[in-house]
């Protein structure tokens, strides 16, 4: 991205995961998980929970694979994502004040019904699927020094880091979280999973806590170089910049890498950076409310 490179002082390349058919990287893990199920598990169907992007992905994947799905959405799920999921004809139930609470409800339902629970991030098949982003980066770019990745539950960055730290060990893998919901950064600093006083964020796709025992925590603790925490105004500015320079409306979580570039420009100046845009599922109305006229 020449305009974003001029804006930030880094050599910026962009991985547009918002171009996936469901609008985010999540389809990679969802398909990988369903295709790994036994015939017996496929016949029983699966249960999942999501703020929206994983919900869209597992809904689409379940239709492609012919696997039944019961999906729990938290009350915080963005309306545009909920409507797209419902349009797919999925059995949806809105419960739970946050994504981690909806996940707990979904796990309980799965246990009661004997169906497989599909976590948005806390599952090796999901992480391996997300890690194909790292494989493509290594194939597409002969040289890069830093990879900036949005962090919620940590599945995307854990998968990317797991591959790139083996294939390109000198590459820095940097997570980006909103200051108002930086669960992973706080947990890594504490050396264990912790709760924080979470506040609302426009990066709703990465909002919410990390469930106890999550496989992504030790992966992120051991593989990430650091996590950048960014304030809300820079996320909205980053969304506006991407639209101004590339004509794309990306969601708050997808704009986090650009917010990090703006937040600490000295860290990236003259370095070759890949910004992973995790998703673009935002309504024009919400985009305008956050970032200004589209």
Long-range contacts (C-beta under 8 A, 24 or more apart in sequence): 1-245, 1-246, 1-275, 3-245, 3-246, 4-241, 4-242, 4-245, 4-246, 4-258, 4-261, 4-275, 7-241, 7-245, 7-261, 7-262, 8-258, 8-261, 8-262, 8-265, 8-268, 9-265, 9-268, 9-269, 9-270, 10-146, 10-261, 10-265, 10-268, 10-269, 10-270, 10-271, 10-272, 10-273, 11-270, 11-271, 11-272, 11-273, 12-261, 12-273, 12-274, 12-275, 13-141, 13-144, 13-272, 13-273, 13-274, 13-275, 14-246, 14-274, 14-275, 14-277, 15-133, 15-136, 15-137, 15-274, 15-275, 15-276, 15-277, 16-248, 16-277, 17-133, 17-254, 17-276, 17-277, 17-278, 17-279, 18-248, 18-250, 18-251, 18-254, 18-277, 18-278, 18-279, 18-280, 18-281, 19-280, 21-60, 22-53, 22-56, 22-57, 22-59, 22-60, 22-281, 23-53, 23-56, 23-279, 23-280, 23-281, 24-53, 24-56, 24-57, 24-205, 24-254, 24-278, 24-279, 24-280, 24-281, 25-130, 25-133, 25-156, 25-276, 25-278, 25-279, 26-53, 26-54, 26-56, 26-57, 26-58, 26-120, 26-130, 26-279, 27-57, 27-60, 27-61, 28-129, 28-130, 28-132, 28-133, 29-54, 29-57, 29-123, 29-125, 29-126, 29-127, 29-128, 29-129, 29-130, 29-155, 29-159, 30-54, 30-57, 30-58, 30-60, 30-61, 30-118, 30-126, 30-129, 31-57, 31-61, 31-64, 31-65, 31-129, 32-125, 32-126, 32-128, 32-129, 33-58, 33-61, 33-118, 33-123, 33-125, 33-126, 33-129, 34-58, 34-61, 34-62, 34-65, 34-67, 34-118, 35-65, 36-125, 37-67, 37-116, 41-115, 41-116, 42-66, 42-67, 44-68, 44-113, 44-114, 44-115, 44-116, 45-69, 45-70, 45-115, 46-70, 46-110, 46-115, 46-116, 46-117, 46-118, 47-71, 47-72, 47-106, 47-107, 47-109, 47-110, 47-113, 47-115, 47-116, 47-117, 47-118, 48-72, 48-106, 48-117, 48-118, 48-119, 48-120, 49-73, 49-74, 49-96, 49-99, 49-102, 49-103, 49-105, 49-106, 49-120, 50-77, 50-99, 50-102, 50-120, 51-76, 51-77, 51-78, 51-81, 51-99, 51-120, 51-204, 51-205, 51-207, 51-208, 52-77, 52-78, 52-80, 52-81, 52-82, 52-85, 52-204, 52-205, 52-281, 53-81, 53-205, 53-278, 53-279, 53-281, 54-120, 54-121, 55-81, 55-82, 55-85, 55-90, 55-92, 56-81, 56-84, 56-85, 56-88, 56-281, 58-118, 59-85, 59-88, 59-90, 60-88, 62-90, 63-88, 70-106, 70-109, 70-113, 70-115, 71-106, 72-96, 72-102, 72-103, 72-105, 72-106, 72-109, 73-102, 74-98, 74-99, 74-101, 74-102, 74-208, 76-204, 76-207, 76-208, 77-204, 78-204, 78-251, 78-281, 78-282, 78-283, 78-286, 79-283, 80-281, 80-282, 80-283, 80-286, 81-281, 84-281, 98-198, 98-207, 98-208, 98-209, 99-207, 99-208, 100-208, 100-209, 100-210, 100-211, 103-211, 104-211, 119-153, 119-211, 120-152, 120-153, 120-155, 121-152, 121-153, 121-154, 121-155, 121-156, 121-158, 121-214, 121-216, 122-153, 122-155, 122-211, 122-213, 122-214, 122-215, 122-216, 123-155, 123-215, 124-215, 126-155, 127-155, 127-158, 127-159, 127-162, 127-215, 127-216, 127-219, 128-159, 129-159, 130-155, 130-156, 130-158, 130-159, 130-160, 131-158, 131-159, 131-160, 131-162, 131-163, 132-159, 133-159, 133-160, 133-276, 134-159, 134-160, 134-161, 134-162, 134-163, 134-164, 134-167, 135-163, 137-164, 137-274, 138-163, 138-164, 138-167, 138-168, 141-274, 143-272, 144-168, 144-171, 144-272, 144-273, 144-274, 145-170, 145-171, 145-172, 145-271, 145-272, 145-273, 146-171, 146-172, 146-173, 146-174, 146-268, 146-271, 146-272, 146-273, 146-274, 147-171, 147-172, 147-173, 147-174, 147-273, 147-274, 147-276, 148-174, 148-176, 148-228, 148-256, 148-257, 148-260, 148-261, 148-273, 148-274, 148-275, 148-276, 149-173, 149-174, 149-175, 149-176, 149-257, 149-276, 149-278, 150-175, 150-176, 150-177, 150-203, 150-205, 150-206, 150-253, 150-254, 150-256, 150-257, 150-276, 150-278, 151-175, 151-176, 151-177, 151-184, 151-185, 151-206, 151-220, 151-227, 151-256, 152-177, 152-205, 152-206, 152-207, 152-208, 152-253, 153-208, 153-210, 153-211, 153-214, 153-216, 154-184, 154-210, 154-214, 154-216, 154-217, 154-219, 154-220, 155-216, 156-276, 156-278, 157-220, 157-224, 158-215, 158-216, 158-219, 158-220, 158-223, 160-276, 161-219, 161-220, 161-223, 161-224, 162-219, 162-223, 165-223, 172-225, 173-223, 173-224, 173-225, 174-224, 174-225, 174-226, 174-227, 174-228, 174-260, 175-220, 175-224, 175-226, 175-227, 175-228, 176-227, 176-228, 176-229, 176-230, 176-256, 176-257, 176-259, 176-260, 177-206, 177-227, 177-228, 177-229, 177-230, 177-256, 178-202, 178-203, 178-206, 178-207, 178-229, 178-230, 178-231, 178-232, 178-235, 178-252, 178-256, 179-229, 179-230, 179-231, 179-232, 180-232, 181-206, 181-207, 181-208, 182-227, 182-229, 183-208, 183-209, 183-210, 184-210, 184-217, 184-220, 184-227, 185-227, 185-229, 187-217, 187-221, 188-217, 188-220, 188-221, 188-224, 188-227, 191-221, 193-217, 201-232, 201-235, 201-252, 202-232, 202-235, 202-236, 202-252, 202-290, 203-235, 203-251, 203-252, 203-253, 203-255, 203-256, 204-251, 204-252, 204-253, 205-251, 205-252, 205-253, 205-254, 205-278, 205-279, 205-281, 206-253, 206-256, 228-260, 228-263, 228-264, 228-267, 230-256, 230-259, 230-260, 230-262, 230-263, 231-263, 234-259, 234-262, 234-263, 235-259, 236-290, 236-291, 237-262, 237-291, 238-262, 239-287, 239-290, 239-291, 240-291, 240-292, 242-277, 243-287, 243-291, 243-294, 248-280, 249-280, 249-282, 249-284, 249-287, 249-294, 250-277, 250-279, 250-280, 250-282, 251-279, 251-280, 251-281, 251-282, 252-282, 252-290, 253-278, 253-279, 254-278, 254-279, 254-280
